[in-house]
Amino acid sequence: MSEVNMIKCACADCVCVLPVSSALERNGKMFCGKSCAEGHNAGNGCGHVGCECHG
């Protein structure tokens, strides 16, 4: 059996794929950062190059 090393951010609009070890967990879901984890409540994106998510 192989181990999962990478995961897609749980934010529906986000295209980020990141190592599981650096993901931010909120309510059992894995996110690429604080903005996605908090549902973009400030209207800002995740800030990663190539991603234009805003929740």
N, CA, C and O atoms as a Tripos MOL2 file, in Angstrom:
@<TRIPOS>MOLECULE
protein
  220   219    55     0     0
PROTEIN
NO_CHARGES

@<TRIPOS>ATOM
      1 N           0.8580   -1.1690    0.0000 N.3       1 MET1
      2 CA          0.0000    0.0000    0.0000 C.3       1 MET1
      3 C           0.9060    1.2340    0.0000 C.2       1 MET1
      4 O           1.9080    1.2760    0.7140 O.2       1 MET1
      5 N           0.5520    2.2170   -0.7920 N.am      2 SER2
      6 CA          1.3480    3.4390   -0.8650 C.3       2 SER2
      7 C           0.7060    4.5440   -0.0250 C.2       2 SER2
      8 O          -0.4940    4.5220    0.2500 O.2       2 SER2
      9 N           1.5270    5.5000    0.3680 N.am      3 GLU3
     10 CA          1.0940    6.6000    1.2150 C.3       3 GLU3
     11 C           0.8210    7.8420    0.3700 C.2       3 GLU3
     12 O           1.5550    8.1130   -0.5800 O.2       3 GLU3
     13 N          -0.2190    8.5950    0.7020 N.am      4 VAL4
     14 CA         -0.5500    9.8360    0.0060 C.3       4 VAL4
     15 C           0.4040   10.9280    0.4720 C.2       4 VAL4
     16 O           0.5050   11.1970    1.6690 O.2       4 VAL4
     17 N           1.1060   11.5580   -0.4730 N.am      5 ASN5
     18 CA          2.0580   12.6100   -0.1390 C.3       5 ASN5
     19 C           1.5330   13.9940   -0.4880 C.2       5 ASN5
     20 O           1.8790   14.9720    0.1750 O.2       5 ASN5
     21 N           0.7000   14.0870   -1.5230 N.am      6 MET6
     22 CA          0.1960   15.3670   -2.0130 C.3       6 MET6
     23 C          -1.3310   15.3540   -1.9370 C.2       6 MET6
     24 O          -1.9710   14.3080   -2.0410 O.2       6 MET6
     25 N          -1.8910   16.5540   -1.7510 N.am      7 ILE7
     26 CA         -3.3460   16.6830   -1.6580 C.3       7 ILE7
     27 C          -3.7750   18.0030   -2.2920 C.2       7 ILE7
     28 O          -3.0340   18.9850   -2.2490 O.2       7 ILE7
     29 N          -4.9750   18.0270   -2.8820 N.am      8 LYS8
     30 CA         -5.5280   19.2640   -3.4280 C.3       8 LYS8
     31 C          -6.1930   20.0110   -2.2890 C.2       8 LYS8
     32 O          -6.8500   19.4040   -1.4420 O.2       8 LYS8
     33 N          -6.0280   21.3120   -2.2640 N.am      9 CYS9
     34 CA         -6.6730   22.1510   -1.2630 C.3       9 CYS9
     35 C          -8.1870   21.9040   -1.2920 C.2       9 CYS9
     36 O          -8.7750   21.7610   -2.3630 O.2       9 CYS9
     37 N          -8.8070   21.8560   -0.1160 N.am     10 ALA10
     38 CA        -10.2440   21.5800   -0.0140 C.3      10 ALA10
     39 C         -11.1240   22.7370   -0.4720 C.2      10 ALA10
     40 O         -12.3290   22.5500   -0.6420 O.2      10 ALA10
     41 N         -10.5640   23.9190   -0.6760 N.am     11 CYS11
     42 CA        -11.3200   25.0550   -1.2050 C.3      11 CYS11
     43 C         -11.7460   24.7180   -2.6370 C.2      11 CYS11
     44 O         -10.9060   24.3850   -3.4730 O.2      11 CYS11
     45 N         -13.0280   24.8030   -2.9160 N.am     12 ALA12
     46 CA        -13.5510   24.3920   -4.2270 C.3      12 ALA12
     47 C         -12.9550   25.1830   -5.3900 C.2      12 ALA12
     48 O         -12.7640   24.6240   -6.4700 O.2      12 ALA12
     49 N         -12.6570   26.4590   -5.1970 N.am     13 ASP13
     50 CA        -12.1360   27.2930   -6.2770 C.3      13 ASP13
     51 C         -10.6110   27.2490   -6.3980 C.2      13 ASP13
     52 O         -10.0550   27.7440   -7.3770 O.2      13 ASP13
     53 N          -9.9470   26.6710   -5.4300 N.am     14 CYS14
     54 CA         -8.4850   26.6670   -5.3830 C.3      14 CYS14
     55 C          -7.9140   25.5410   -6.2420 C.2      14 CYS14
     56 O          -8.4650   24.4400   -6.2780 O.2      14 CYS14
     57 N          -6.8210   25.8180   -6.9250 N.am     15 VAL15
     58 CA         -6.1660   24.8040   -7.7610 C.3      15 VAL15
     59 C          -4.8690   24.2980   -7.1310 C.2      15 VAL15
     60 O          -4.1420   23.5310   -7.7620 O.2      15 VAL15
     61 N          -4.5720   24.7060   -5.9180 N.am     16 CYS16
     62 CA         -3.3110   24.3430   -5.2680 C.3      16 CYS16
     63 C          -3.2620   22.8690   -4.8760 C.2      16 CYS16
     64 O          -4.2190   22.3210   -4.3290 O.2      16 CYS16
     65 N          -2.1340   22.2500   -5.1650 N.am     17 VAL17
     66 CA         -1.8210   20.8990   -4.7210 C.3      17 VAL17
     67 C          -0.5720   21.0340   -3.8730 C.2      17 VAL17
     68 O           0.4070   21.6460   -4.3020 O.2      17 VAL17
     69 N          -0.5930   20.4750   -2.6820 N.am     18 LEU18
     70 CA          0.4940   20.6820   -1.7440 C.3      18 LEU18
     71 C           0.8120   19.4150   -0.9680 C.2      18 LEU18
     72 O          -0.0040   18.4950   -0.9100 O.2      18 LEU18
     73 N           2.0040   19.3680   -0.3710 N.am     19 PRO19
     74 CA          2.3420   18.2150    0.4620 C.3      19 PRO19
     75 C           1.4050   18.1430    1.6690 C.2      19 PRO19
     76 O           1.0930   19.1650    2.2800 O.2      19 PRO19
     77 N           0.9680   16.9590    2.0010 N.am     20 VAL20
     78 CA          0.0850   16.7720    3.1430 C.3      20 VAL20
     79 C           0.7280   17.3440    4.4050 C.2      20 VAL20
     80 O           0.0370   17.8930    5.2630 O.2      20 VAL20
     81 N           2.0220   17.2160    4.5140 N.am     21 SER21
     82 CA          2.7390   17.6770    5.7140 C.3      21 SER21
     83 C           2.6740   19.1870    5.9240 C.2      21 SER21
     84 O           2.8610   19.6560    7.0460 O.2      21 SER21
     85 N           2.4130   19.9590    4.8640 N.am     22 SER22
     86 CA          2.3500   21.4100    5.0180 C.3      22 SER22
     87 C           0.9250   21.9620    4.9430 C.2      22 SER22
     88 O           0.7320   23.1770    4.9870 O.2      22 SER22
     89 N          -0.0690   21.0850    4.8310 N.am     23 ALA23
     90 CA         -1.4620   21.5170    4.7450 C.3      23 ALA23
     91 C          -1.9680   21.9930    6.0990 C.2      23 ALA23
     92 O          -1.5010   21.5430    7.1450 O.2      23 ALA23
     93 N          -2.9230   22.9020    6.0630 N.am     24 LEU24
     94 CA         -3.5720   23.4380    7.2580 C.3      24 LEU24
     95 C          -4.9170   22.7310    7.3960 C.2      24 LEU24
     96 O          -5.7520   22.8150    6.4950 O.2      24 LEU24
     97 N          -5.1370   22.0420    8.5030 N.am     25 GLU25
     98 CA         -6.3690   21.2830    8.6910 C.3      25 GLU25
     99 C          -7.4050   22.0890    9.4590 C.2      25 GLU25
    100 O          -7.1200   22.6620   10.5110 O.2      25 GLU25
    101 N          -8.6170   22.1190    8.9070 N.am     26 ARG26
    102 CA         -9.7560   22.7640    9.5610 C.3      26 ARG26
    103 C         -10.9730   21.8730    9.3610 C.2      26 ARG26
    104 O         -11.3040   21.5340    8.2250 O.2      26 ARG26
    105 N         -11.6330   21.4940   10.4250 N.am     27 ASN27
    106 CA        -12.8610   20.6920   10.3730 C.3      27 ASN27
    107 C         -12.6870   19.4310    9.5280 C.2      27 ASN27
    108 O         -13.5880   19.0510    8.7800 O.2      27 ASN27
    109 N         -11.5400   18.7930    9.6480 N.am     28 GLY28
    110 CA        -11.2870   17.5400    8.9380 C.3      28 GLY28
    111 C         -10.9290   17.6940    7.4740 C.2      28 GLY28
    112 O         -10.8090   16.6920    6.7680 O.2      28 GLY28
    113 N         -10.7540   18.9210    6.9950 N.am     29 LYS29
    114 CA        -10.3890   19.1720    5.5980 C.3      29 LYS29
    115 C          -9.0170   19.8200    5.5580 C.2      29 LYS29
    116 O          -8.6180   20.5080    6.4980 O.2      29 LYS29
    117 N          -8.2910   19.5950    4.4570 N.am     30 MET30
    118 CA         -6.9330   20.1040    4.3150 C.3      30 MET30
    119 C          -6.9160   21.2840    3.3440 C.2      30 MET30
    120 O          -7.4690   21.2030    2.2460 O.2      30 MET30
    121 N          -6.2800   22.3770    3.7560 N.am     31 PHE31
    122 CA         -6.2310   23.6030    2.9610 C.3      31 PHE31
    123 C          -4.7880   24.0420    2.7430 C.2      31 PHE31
    124 O          -3.8870   23.6580    3.4890 O.2      31 PHE31
    125 N          -4.5850   24.8610    1.6980 N.am     32 CYS32
    126 CA         -3.2370   25.3380    1.3710 C.3      32 CYS32
    127 C          -2.8080   26.5100    2.2430 C.2      32 CYS32
    128 O          -1.6180   26.8160    2.3230 O.2      32 CYS32
    129 N          -3.7480   27.1620    2.8870 N.am     33 GLY33
    130 CA         -3.4060   28.3000    3.7300 C.3      33 GLY33
    131 C          -4.5990   28.8380    4.4870 C.2      33 GLY33
    132 O          -5.7190   28.3420    4.3610 O.2      33 GLY33
    133 N          -4.3370   29.8560    5.2700 N.am     34 LYS34
    134 CA         -5.3450   30.4390    6.1570 C.3      34 LYS34
    135 C          -6.5540   31.0070    5.4110 C.2      34 LYS34
    136 O          -7.6870   30.8210    5.8550 O.2      34 LYS34
    137 N          -6.3350   31.6970    4.2840 N.am     35 SER35
    138 CA         -7.4620   32.3000    3.5450 C.3      35 SER35
    139 C          -8.4680   31.2450    3.1070 C.2      35 SER35
    140 O          -9.6740   31.4190    3.2840 O.2      35 SER35
    141 N          -7.9740   30.1580    2.5400 N.am     36 CYS36
    142 CA         -8.8670   29.0800    2.1040 C.3      36 CYS36
    143 C          -9.5340   28.4110    3.3070 C.2      36 CYS36
    144 O         -10.7300   28.1240    3.2750 O.2      36 CYS36
    145 N          -8.7680   28.1660    4.3570 N.am     37 ALA37
    146 CA         -9.2980   27.5010    5.5480 C.3      37 ALA37
    147 C         -10.4000   28.3050    6.2130 C.2      37 ALA37
    148 O         -11.3160   27.7360    6.8080 O.2      37 ALA37
    149 N         -10.3170   29.6350    6.1160 N.am     38 GLU38
    150 CA        -11.3170   30.5040    6.7340 C.3      38 GLU38
    151 C         -12.4290   30.9110    5.7760 C.2      38 GLU38
    152 O         -13.2430   31.7760    6.1010 O.2      38 GLU38
    153 N         -12.4700   30.2920    4.5960 N.am     39 GLY39
    154 CA        -13.5470   30.5630    3.6440 C.3      39 GLY39
    155 C         -13.4380   31.9030    2.9530 C.2      39 GLY39
    156 O         -14.4380   32.4280    2.4630 O.2      39 GLY39
    157 N         -12.2350   32.4710    2.9020 N.am     40 HIS40
    158 CA        -11.9960   33.7600    2.2370 C.3      40 HIS40
    159 C         -12.8900   34.8520    2.8070 C.2      40 HIS40
    160 O         -13.4070   35.6900    2.0670 O.2      40 HIS40
    161 N         -13.0710   34.8380    4.1220 N.am     41 ASN41
    162 CA        -13.9620   35.8080    4.7560 C.3      41 ASN41
    163 C         -13.5080   37.2560    4.5840 C.2      41 ASN41
    164 O         -14.3040   38.1730    4.7870 O.2      41 ASN41
    165 N         -12.2510   37.4800    4.2170 N.am     42 ALA42
    166 CA        -11.7670   38.8360    3.9560 C.3      42 ALA42
    167 C         -11.7780   39.1580    2.4620 C.2      42 ALA42
    168 O         -11.3770   40.2480    2.0530 O.2      42 ALA42
    169 N         -12.2400   38.2010    1.6480 N.am     43 GLY43
    170 CA        -12.3250   38.4160    0.2110 C.3      43 GLY43
    171 C         -11.0010   38.2700   -0.5100 C.2      43 GLY43
    172 O         -10.9010   38.5990   -1.6920 O.2      43 GLY43
    173 N          -9.9880   37.7830    0.1780 N.am     44 ASN44
    174 CA         -8.6820   37.6380   -0.4410 C.3      44 ASN44
    175 C          -8.4500   36.2080   -0.9410 C.2      44 ASN44
    176 O          -9.0570   35.2590   -0.4440 O.2      44 ASN44
    177 N          -7.5740   36.0740   -1.9200 N.am     45 GLY45
    178 CA         -7.2260   34.7630   -2.4450 C.3      45 GLY45
    179 C          -6.1520   34.1120   -1.6030 C.2      45 GLY45
    180 O          -5.7130   34.6730   -0.5990 O.2      45 GLY45
    181 N          -5.7320   32.9320   -2.0120 N.am     46 CYS46
    182 CA         -4.7180   32.2200   -1.2390 C.3      46 CYS46
    183 C          -3.3330   32.8260   -1.4320 C.2      46 CYS46
    184 O          -2.4480   32.6380   -0.5970 O.2      46 CYS46
    185 N          -3.1440   33.5540   -2.5330 N.am     47 GLY47
    186 CA         -1.8680   34.2160   -2.7600 C.3      47 GLY47
    187 C          -0.8320   33.3870   -3.4780 C.2      47 GLY47
    188 O           0.2790   33.8630   -3.7120 O.2      47 GLY47
    189 N          -1.1610   32.1650   -3.8340 N.am     48 HIS48
    190 CA         -0.1970   31.3300   -4.5360 C.3      48 HIS48
    191 C          -0.2200   31.6290   -6.0340 C.2      48 HIS48
    192 O          -1.2840   31.8320   -6.6190 O.2      48 HIS48
    193 N           0.9400   31.6520   -6.6360 N.am     49 VAL49
    194 CA          1.0920   31.9740   -8.0560 C.3      49 VAL49
    195 C           0.2590   31.0160   -8.8990 C.2      49 VAL49
    196 O           0.3350   29.8000   -8.7300 O.2      49 VAL49
    197 N          -0.5350   31.5720   -9.8060 N.am     50 GLY50
    198 CA         -1.3650   30.7710  -10.7110 C.3      50 GLY50
    199 C          -2.7270   30.4310  -10.1780 C.2      50 GLY50
    200 O          -3.5310   29.8350  -10.8950 O.2      50 GLY50
    201 N          -3.0190   30.7860   -8.9460 N.am     51 CYS51
    202 CA         -4.3280   30.4710   -8.3520 C.3      51 CYS51
    203 C          -5.0820   31.7680   -8.1280 C.2      51 CYS51
    204 O          -4.5380   32.7240   -7.5740 O.2      51 CYS51
    205 N          -6.3210   31.8000   -8.5550 N.am     52 GLU52
    206 CA         -7.1360   33.0040   -8.4240 C.3      52 GLU52
    207 C          -8.3690   32.7740   -7.5550 C.2      52 GLU52
    208 O          -9.3930   33.4320   -7.7390 O.2      52 GLU52
    209 N          -8.2730   31.8420   -6.6120 N.am     53 CYS53
    210 CA         -9.4400   31.5530   -5.7590 C.3      53 CYS53
    211 C          -9.7420   32.7370   -4.8440 C.2      53 CYS53
    212 O          -8.8520   33.4800   -4.4300 O.2      53 CYS53
    213 N         -10.9950   32.8800   -4.5550 N.am     54 HIS54
    214 CA        -11.4680   33.8750   -3.5840 C.3      54 HIS54
    215 C         -12.6730   33.3380   -2.8300 C.2      54 HIS54
    216 O         -13.4590   34.0960   -2.2620 O.2      54 HIS54
    217 N         -12.8050   32.0170   -2.8330 N.am     55 GLY55
    218 CA        -13.8730   31.3690   -2.0770 C.3      55 GLY55
    219 C         -15.1470   31.2790   -2.7260 C.2      55 GLY55
    220 O         -16.0970   30.7470   -2.1520 O.2      55 GLY55
@<TRIPOS>BOND
     1     1     2 1
     2     2     3 1
     3     3     4 2
     4     3     5 am
     5     5     6 1
     6     6     7 1
     7     7     8 2
     8     7     9 am
     9     9    10 1
    10    10    11 1
    11    11    12 2
    12    11    13 am
    13    13    14 1
    14    14    15 1
    15    15    16 2
    16    15    17 am
    17    17    18 1
    18    18    19 1
    19    19    20 2
    20    19    21 am
    21    21    22 1
    22    22    23 1
    23    23    24 2
    24    23    25 am
    25    25    26 1
    26    26    27 1
    27    27    28 2
    28    27    29 am
    29    29    30 1
    30    30    31 1
    31    31    32 2
    32    31    33 am
    33    33    34 1
    34    34    35 1
    35    35    36 2
    36    35    37 am
    37    37    38 1
    38    38    39 1
    39    39    40 2
    40    39    41 am
    41    41    42 1
    42    42    43 1
    43    43    44 2
    44    43    45 am
    45    45    46 1
    46    46    47 1
    47    47    48 2
    48    47    49 am
    49    49    50 1
    50    50    51 1
    51    51    52 2
    52    51    53 am
    53    53    54 1
    54    54    55 1
    55    55    56 2
    56    55    57 am
    57    57    58 1
    58    58    59 1
    59    59    60 2
    60    59    61 am
    61    61    62 1
    62    62    63 1
    63    63    64 2
    64    63    65 am
    65    65    66 1
    66    66    67 1
    67    67    68 2
    68    67    69 am
    69    69    70 1
    70    70    71 1
    71    71    72 2
    72    71    73 am
    73    73    74 1
    74    74    75 1
    75    75    76 2
    76    75    77 am
    77    77    78 1
    78    78    79 1
    79    79    80 2
    80    79    81 am
    81    81    82 1
    82    82    83 1
    83    83    84 2
    84    83    85 am
    85    85    86 1
    86    86    87 1
    87    87    88 2
    88    87    89 am
    89    89    90 1
    90    90    91 1
    91    91    92 2
    92    91    93 am
    93    93    94 1
    94    94    95 1
    95    95    96 2
    96    95    97 am
    97    97    98 1
    98    98    99 1
    99    99   100 2
   100    99   101 am
   101   101   102 1
   102   102   103 1
   103   103   104 2
   104   103   105 am
   105   105   106 1
   106   106   107 1
   107   107   108 2
   108   107   109 am
   109   109   110 1
   110   110   111 1
   111   111   112 2
   112   111   113 am
   113   113   114 1
   114   114   115 1
   115   115   116 2
   116   115   117 am
   117   117   118 1
   118   118   119 1
   119   119   120 2
   120   119   121 am
   121   121   122 1
   122   122   123 1
   123   123   124 2
   124   123   125 am
   125   125   126 1
   126   126   127 1
   127   127   128 2
   128   127   129 am
   129   129   130 1
   130   130   131 1
   131   131   132 2
   132   131   133 am
   133   133   134 1
   134   134   135 1
   135   135   136 2
   136   135   137 am
   137   137   138 1
   138   138   139 1
   139   139   140 2
   140   139   141 am
   141   141   142 1
   142   142   143 1
   143   143   144 2
   144   143   145 am
   145   145   146 1
   146   146   147 1
   147   147   148 2
   148   147   149 am
   149   149   150 1
   150   150   151 1
   151   151   152 2
   152   151   153 am
   153   153   154 1
   154   154   155 1
   155   155   156 2
   156   155   157 am
   157   157   158 1
   158   158   159 1
   159   159   160 2
   160   159   161 am
   161   161   162 1
   162   162   163 1
   163   163   164 2
   164   163   165 am
   165   165   166 1
   166   166   167 1
   167   167   168 2
   168   167   169 am
   169   169   170 1
   170   170   171 1
   171   171   172 2
   172   171   173 am
   173   173   174 1
   174   174   175 1
   175   175   176 2
   176   175   177 am
   177   177   178 1
   178   178   179 1
   179   179   180 2
   180   179   181 am
   181   181   182 1
   182   182   183 1
   183   183   184 2
   184   183   185 am
   185   185   186 1
   186   186   187 1
   187   187   188 2
   188   187   189 am
   189   189   190 1
   190   190   191 1
   191   191   192 2
   192   191   193 am
   193   193   194 1
   194   194   195 1
   195   195   196 2
   196   195   197 am
   197   197   198 1
   198   198   199 1
   199   199   200 2
   200   199   201 am
   201   201   202 1
   202   202   203 1
   203   203   204 2
   204   203   205 am
   205   205   206 1
   206   206   207 1
   207   207   208 2
   208   207   209 am
   209   209   210 1
   210   210   211 1
   211   211   212 2
   212   211   213 am
   213   213   214 1
   214   214   215 1
   215   215   216 2
   216   215   217 am
   217   217   218 1
   218   218   219 1
   219   219   220 2
@<TRIPOS>SUBSTRUCTURE
     1 MET1         2 RESIDUE 1 A MET
     2 SER2         6 RESIDUE 1 A SER
     3 GLU3        10 RESIDUE 1 A GLU
     4 VAL4        14 RESIDUE 1 A VAL
     5 ASN5        18 RESIDUE 1 A ASN
     6 MET6        22 RESIDUE 1 A MET
     7 ILE7        26 RESIDUE 1 A ILE
     8 LYS8        30 RESIDUE 1 A LYS
     9 CYS9        34 RESIDUE 1 A CYS
    10 ALA10       38 RESIDUE 1 A ALA
    11 CYS11       42 RESIDUE 1 A CYS
    12 ALA12       46 RESIDUE 1 A ALA
    13 ASP13       50 RESIDUE 1 A ASP
    14 CYS14       54 RESIDUE 1 A CYS
    15 VAL15       58 RESIDUE 1 A VAL
    16 CYS16       62 RESIDUE 1 A CYS
    17 VAL17       66 RESIDUE 1 A VAL
    18 LEU18       70 RESIDUE 1 A LEU
    19 PRO19       74 RESIDUE 1 A PRO
    20 VAL20       78 RESIDUE 1 A VAL
    21 SER21       82 RESIDUE 1 A SER
    22 SER22       86 RESIDUE 1 A SER
    23 ALA23       90 RESIDUE 1 A ALA
    24 LEU24       94 RESIDUE 1 A LEU
    25 GLU25       98 RESIDUE 1 A GLU
    26 ARG26      102 RESIDUE 1 A ARG
    27 ASN27      106 RESIDUE 1 A ASN
    28 GLY28      110 RESIDUE 1 A GLY
    29 LYS29      114 RESIDUE 1 A LYS
    30 MET30      118 RESIDUE 1 A MET
    31 PHE31      122 RESIDUE 1 A PHE
    32 CYS32      126 RESIDUE 1 A CYS
    33 GLY33      130 RESIDUE 1 A GLY
    34 LYS34      134 RESIDUE 1 A LYS
    35 SER35      138 RESIDUE 1 A SER
    36 CYS36      142 RESIDUE 1 A CYS
    37 ALA37      146 RESIDUE 1 A ALA
    38 GLU38      150 RESIDUE 1 A GLU
    39 GLY39      154 RESIDUE 1 A GLY
    40 HIS40      158 RESIDUE 1 A HIS
    41 ASN41      162 RESIDUE 1 A ASN
    42 ALA42      166 RESIDUE 1 A ALA
    43 GLY43      170 RESIDUE 1 A GLY
    44 ASN44      174 RESIDUE 1 A ASN
    45 GLY45      178 RESIDUE 1 A GLY
    46 CYS46      182 RESIDUE 1 A CYS
    47 GLY47      186 RESIDUE 1 A GLY
    48 HIS48      190 RESIDUE 1 A HIS
    49 VAL49      194 RESIDUE 1 A VAL
    50 GLY50      198 RESIDUE 1 A GLY
    51 CYS51      202 RESIDUE 1 A CYS
    52 GLU52      206 RESIDUE 1 A GLU
    53 CYS53      210 RESIDUE 1 A CYS
    54 HIS54      214 RESIDUE 1 A HIS
    55 GLY55      218 RESIDUE 1 A GLY
